[in-house]
Amino acid sequence: MIELEGVPELIDPVMVAAFEGWNDAGDAASTAVEHLDREWKGEVFAALDAEDYYDFQVNRPTVWLDGGTRKITWPTTRLSVVRVGGEKPRDLVLVRGIEPSMRWRSYCNEILGFAHELGVEMVVILGALLGDTPHTRPVPVSGVTSDPDLARTMDLEETRYEGPTGIVGILQEACTHAGVPAVSLWAAVPHYVSQPPNPKATLALLNRLEDLLGMRIPLGELPEDARAWQLGVDQLAAEDSEVAEYVQTLEEARDTAELPEASGEAIAREFERYLRRRDIGGPGQAPGGRATESGDASYLRDTSSGRTRPPKPQRPELPEKGKGGPKDADGGDAPEDPPPAGPDEDSSDG
């Protein structure tokens, strides 16, 4: 039985989850939840027993020194809660961990047990896959669900995917069978520059989450990091004529596919986002939160300025001929098959 001592009654809680591993190309999804936890100073209230779900030869524990005392950090999944301020405050339950090695059904049931005890109204699962998308264009983000009613009311696509899946797909179906509304948001990461981190994809996921929940998310340094990342990839691509030609081919294909779908909807969505940010504090301000440990930043630190920056992107790699198409985070076939997103899903193409 789950006991949640010290956790206050939550306001309209939504659970947001992401998992490192197969469904996390470029670490985009897990970094997005880490960003929410850091910006709103998430308060960790529970952790799943690592012994039950992880193979420690696959995900090894780490040893570190704390004032001369050796300690061990075990790979696991942690849950934290943050309060989003504003005229209508609400709580987010953040789930961040590693895709489990075993007992997936029990793993999902345990997470759903927390959702039930906390009165969670909806579960949003973030994922990222590798695809044939150019780094110079807005990151496509697709929203999918297994619930036909939810797809209709929230303007989402009803998933029709069949094939191998990861913990994102399993948890979404577990939510559906348990009667908990669940949505998956998928960002497409360029497969030729798949090394983490990918702040542009992380930013796209957060923008889509912001639109889905109708709330403002403090972005901090992410927009600047996304621009620096794209500039770095631009420079690397320019050094190799084959890569530059390949990127141009992807750009033409993307632009041709999106041309018939261009409409005023993209402008309207961006304008709504602008109004939301203007009405609720200045850029980068966290409208609420609780004091607690914030976790480790996934970027390298610029000691001269005191802020964090993503490391320089690694050299782009072209796919082997005849082996293009969406891939998972490990380079295999795509774990899910979300529909292609429209041109209005992300404004981070600076």
N, C-alpha and C positions, 0 to 999 in steps of 0.2 A: 504494500500500500504506500502511495506517495504522500508524504507529509511536507508541507511547505511552511515551515515556521519562519516567521520574520518577513514574509512576503505580504505586503498590504493588499487590500482589495484593489484590483486593477480597473482602469477606465477604458471601456471599449477595446480590449486588447486584441492585437493582431500578432501572430507569430511569423517571424521572418527567418528563414533557415538557408544555410549554404554549407557545402561539404567539400573539403579538399579531395582531389583525386580525379576520377574518370570524368566527372561532370563539371570540371573547373578549369577549362582551358585558360592559360595565361594567369591563373589564380584570380581571375576577374570577379567571380562570385564570392569566394571566401573573403577577398579583400574588401568587397562592398559591405558585408556584414561586420567585418572588423572596423571599417570606417564608422559605421553607425554606433558601434559599441564605444569607440574612442571619442567621437564627437559629443555624444550624449552621456558619456561617463557611465557606462553600463554597470550594473550591480549583479555580479555572479551569485546565483542562489542555488545552483545544482550542477552536478557533473555526473555523467553516466559512468558506471564501473568499467574501466578499461579492460579488466580481465574477462568480461563477458563477451566482448565484441571485436577485439583486435588481436591479430597475429603479430606478436612483438618482433618476429624476424622480418616482417614486411614493414611495419611502422615501429621503429625502434624507440625506446625511451631515451631520454637524454639526461646526463649527469651534469650538475653545475655546483658552484661553490657559493655559499651564503655566509660571508664572514668567517671563512675557514671551515664551515660545516658542509659536507657533501650532501646534496639533495638530488632527488630524481623527479623528473617531470614525465608523466605517462601520457601517451597519445590517447585522447578521449574526445568526448563531445560535451561542451559546456553550455549552460543556459543562463542568460542574464536578462534583466529587465531595465528599460529606460522609459522615462516619461517625457513625452513631447508636449511642450507648452503651447500657449496661444489661446485664442478665444475658446476653442474647444479642445482641451487637453485630452490626450489618449496615451495608452501605454503600448510599447512594443516588446514582445518577448523574442529575444535574439537567440538563435540556435546556431552554433558554429563548431564544427568538428571535422573529423576525417571520415571518409566513407568507410564503414565497418568492413571487417574481413569475414565475418560470420554472423549467423543468427539475425538476419535482416528483419524478419517478421517481429521478433521480440524487441529489436531495436526500435522499430517504428511504433510498436505498441507502447513502449515506454515513453517515447516522445508524445504520443497522443494522450497518454495518461496525464502528463503535465498540462497539455493543452486543455483537457477536460477540467482538471482541478482549478486552472486559472481562468476558466471561462472564455477561452480564446474564440473569437468570432470567425476568423479566417486564417488560413495558413498560406503564406507566400514563400515559394521555394525558388532560389536563384540558382541559375546554372549558366555555363558557358561552353560552347563547342567551337571546333575549328572549321572554317568554311572558306569558300572561294569569294571572299569579300576584300576589296582594296582598303588599305589602311588610310587612304586619303579621303574616304567618304564617311558619312555618319555611320556609327556602328548599328547594324540591324538588331533590334530587340523584339522578340516575339513573345506574346502572352498566350498561354494555352491552358486549358482546363478539361477535365473529364465530365464536368457538370454542364449539361445543355442549358439549363436555366441561368447559370452563372455566366456562361459564354454569351448569352443574349443580353443580360442586364449590364455586363461590364465590358461589352464590346471586345470579347476575346475569341480566339479560335478554339473549336472543340478538337482535341487531339485525335488523330487517326493513325498514330504511329504503331507499327508492329515490328518487333525485332528485339535484339538485346537492349537492356536498359541498365541504368545505374540506380543509386539510392534515391536520386531525385524522382525518377519515375515510380519507384516502389512506394516512397512516402506519399506521393500524390494519390496513388490508387488506394493506399491504406486510409488516407483522409476521406476519400470518396465513399468507401465502404463503411466508414464510421459516421458518415453524415456530417463531416466537417468540410465547409467550403474550402477548396484549395486551388491555387493558381501557381503555375510555373512561368518564370520569366527567363528567357534564353537570350544571351548575347552571342553574336557570331564574331569570332576572333580570326584575323587573317592567318591562314595556316602557314604562310611563308615567314611569319615573324611571331611564332607562338610562345617564345620564352617569356616567363613572368618577370616582372609584373607588367600588366597592360592597363595603365590608369585610364586610357580612353574607353575601354570596354567597361571598367568599373564605374566610370562616370555615367555611361549610357544606362547601365542597370539601375543606378540610383535615380536618374532622371525618370526612368519608366516606373520605378516604384513610387516616386513622388506623385506622378500623374495618377497611378492606380489608387493610391490611398488618399489623394487630395490633401496632401500635407507638404510642408516645406522641410527639406533636408539640408542642413548646413554642409556645404561642399568643401570648405577649407581650401587646401592647396591643390585639390584634384584638377580643376580646370587648367591651372598653370602646368601641372605635371602632364596632363594629356597633350597639351600643345608641345611641350618639350619632347615627349615621347614621339609624337608624329614628326617633328622636325628631325629627330635623330634617325628615324627610319627613312625619311626623305633623303637624308645625306648618304646613308648606307646604300640605298637603292640607286642613287645617282652614280655611284662608283662602279656599278655593274650594269652594262647595257642590256644583258639578258633579263635581269630582274626588272629594270626600268620598263622594258618592252612588255613584260608579263603584267606588271602593275597597270600599264596603260590598257591592256586587253581587258583586265578585270573592271577597270573604270568604265570603259565603253559598254561592256555587257551590263553593268549595274545601271548606268544612266539610261540605256535603251529599255531595260525592264521596268524602270520606275517612271519613265516619261508619261505613259498613259494614265498613271495613278496620281499624277501631280494635281493638287487642288489647294483650296484655301484652308483645309483642315490643319495642315502643318503650321501655317501662320497662326491660326486660332489657338492651337495647343501651346505654341511657344509664348504667345501673348498672355495666356492664362498663367503660365509658369512665371512670367515676368511680374504680373500683378501679385501673385502669391508671395514672391520674394520681397516685393516692395512693401507689402502690407505687414509682413511679419519679420521685423528686424532687418538689419543690414546683412550683406553677404558674409558668410562664414560665421555668423553668430549662432550659437546654439541656444534655442529658446527654452531649454529646460534641462533637467538631468539630475542624476544623483552621484554623490562622490563615492568613488571606489577605484579599484585597480583598472587600468585602461588597456592592458595587454601590450604586446610588442609591436612596433611599427614594422611593416614589411618592406620599407624603402631604406636606402642608404642615407645616412645623415650627412648633411652639409654643415660641417662644424663651424664654418666661417659665418654662416647666417643663422644657425640655430634651428633651421627647418629641415624637413626631409625631402629628398628628391628621389625619383626612380632612377635606377642604374641605367647606363647607356644601353639601348637595345642591341641585341646581338645581330650579326649579319643575316639578312633574309636568305631563306633557302627555297629554291624552286622545287616544285613537286616533280617526281619522276613522270615521264610521259605516260598518259593513260591512267594516271593514278590521282587525278584531282578529285574534288568534291569534298563535302563536309566530313570532318573527322572529329573523334573525341579528343580529350585532353592528352591521351597517350598515343595518338596517331592512328588509332583504329577507326572503324566505321563509326559514324555519328551515333551517339547513344540515344538521341531522340530525333524526331523529324518535325520540328516546329515550322510553321509556315513562314515564308519570307516576309520580313517586316517592311513597312512602307517608309518613305523618305522622311517621315516626321517623327520618328521614334527617338531621335537624339540630336542635340544641338551642339555636340562636342567636336565638330569637325575642324576646329581652329587649328 
